[in-house]
Structures are given as C-alpha cells and as structure tokens.
Amino acid sequence: MTPRLEVVTPRNFETAVALRVRPDQEHAVAPVVRSLAEAYVHPDGVAWPRLITDDGRAVGFVMAYFGIDWHGDGSLYRSGLWRLNIAAGEQGRGYGRFAVDAVATEIRRRGGTHLYASWHPGPDGPGVFYTRLGFHTTGETDGDQVVGVLEL
C-alpha cells in the first residue's frame, strides 16, 4: 500500500465525484460532489479537499477544515476532519487511517494541537473506527453527529 493525496483538479474531478461508499453508509456521509461544492464556497484555505489514490486508482476522498469559527462568535477556532469517504471496495485496507494521519500532519504543520471530527453515532456509524485511532468524544454534538477530538 502506497497511498497518496492529490489535489482535486479538472483532470481528476470526474474520478473524485464518481467515488462511492457502501450503500449502507450513504446516510452517514455526504457525496464527494457536495464536499467539493462546500470547499468552493469556503475559500481562503478553510477547506482542504484531497483525493486518496493508491497505485493510480482512486480509493477515497478526505476533506479537512482549518480555523473554523466553531461558535460563529470568534470565541473558538477549530481544525479537523470534515469528510472521509473510502470507496466501497477499498475499506478495511488502511486508507481511512492514512487519511486521518495526513490531516493530523497538516494540522500540526499549521501549528494546531487537536484534530476534531464528527460522526453518526450508533452501531452503523464509524465511532469504533475513530475511537481505535485515539479520538474521544467531547460531549458535544454537531447536528445529529457526535463530536470527537484527537490530541496531537
């Protein structure tokens, strides 16, 4: 496994938006095209969308956020994982861990010390994945999602 991150460009856009998670996971994560639209409307380096490739094939998509005004009042700024989509046939091969590690590295590079993520709770959500990586819940929610944090 030699995964890498690629900036989404006109050259790989169609490949990125064609990426699909398993059908039973579609309720828990937005499609890549929505993530790219959100990245477009959050300019100035806030959104960081990347295609995850391995040996020339698309295996996932990750999008981080940097310096989000969490409460909208300037009292708290956070950076973290905004989206993580691993292709249906590529799950369980370490690509999710690779993506989280890449986001952690970028947050550290920018001077951050915490990586936040949110996920759908319950047995069909990715909570076990995040807790295995060291995330712990904060007691907060973001809509219907649990908020977790990983200390870097």
N, C-alpha and C positions, 0 to 999 in steps of 0.2 A: 504494500500500500504506500503510494507516494502522492497523497492528495496535495492540492494547492488551491489557492484562492485566485480568482480572476475578477477584475473589474467587469461589470456588465456593460457591453458596448453594442453598437449596431451589428457587429459581426456575430455575437453570441446571444443576442436578445431573444430570438425565436427559441433557441435551445433552453434558455433560462425559463421563459414563460411556459414551456411545454412540460416542465418538471412537475411531477405529481407525487404526493404522499399516498399511502394506502387509503382506500375509500373509507374505512372506518375511522380515519384520522382527520378527514377533511373538515369536520365540525370544529376541530381544535386549533387549526392554523389556517391563516389566510393564504390564498394562492399567491405565487410569486408576482404575478402581474399587479396585484393590489399593493404588494410591498414596494415595487418599483414606482408605482404612482405616488405612494406616500413619501418615498425618497425624493421624488421630483418636487413635491410641494414643501419639503423641509430642506431648503438649500443651506449653504454656509457650513457644510461639514457636519451637520447634525446626524444625518443618516449615512450609513456605510454599508451599501449592498454589495455582496460578493457571490459569485457562482463558485461552487466547490466542484473541482474536477479531479479525476484520477485517470491517468493514462489516456488523456484526451476525451474522456466521456464525462458528461455532467452527472454528478452523484448527489448534489444537494445545493441548497441556497442558504445563506446566512445574511442577516442584516442586523447591524449594531446601531446604537444611538449614543451620541456623546453630548454631554452638557445639556440635557433636557431639564427645563424648569418644571420640576415634578408637581408642585402645587399651583403653578401659574402665578406665583406672587413674588418670586425671586428669593424665597427663603431656603430652597433646597434644590440642588442640581445633581442629577444622576447620569451615569453612563451604564449601558448594559446591552443585553441581547434582546433585540426587537422581534426577530423572526428566525426560526430554524426549520427548514423543510429538507428532510432527507428523502430521496426518491424511494418509492415503494420497494423496488428490488434491491436496494443498496443498504437497507437498515441492518443494524447489528454488526457492522464491519468497522466501526470506529470513526466514521465520518462525523457523527454528532460531537463526539469528544474532541476531535480535531478542530471543528468549528468553534466550540466553546473556548478551547485553548487559544485559538487565533484571536478571538475577541478579547480574551484576558490579556494577551500580549499587547494588543493595540491600546487597550485602556491603560495598562502600565506605561507604555511608551508616551502616552499623553499625560502622565502624572497621576492617574487615578489609582485608588486602592480598593475599590469594591466593584464587583460586576453584578448587576441586577438582572433578573429575568422574571417573567410571569408565565404561568401555565394553567391550563384547565385542571382542576382537582378531580380526584376520583380514580377508580380502577382503570379507566380507559385513557387517562391523561398521562403525561410524561413525568409526573412527580418523582417516580423511582429513579429515572434517568438523572434528573437534576440532583437529587439527594446523594446518589452514588458519586457524583462529581464534587460533592462538598457543599452544595447550596443548603442553606437553612431558611425556613420561612420567617418572614418579618412580622407576621400577624396582620399585615395589610392585605387589601385586595385591590385589584385594578379591574373594575367592571366585575365580571364573574370569574376572574382569574386570581390565583394565589400569587403573591409576590415573594420571591426568594432572593437571597444575596449570597455571594461568594466573596470572602475576604481574599484579597490578592496580596 
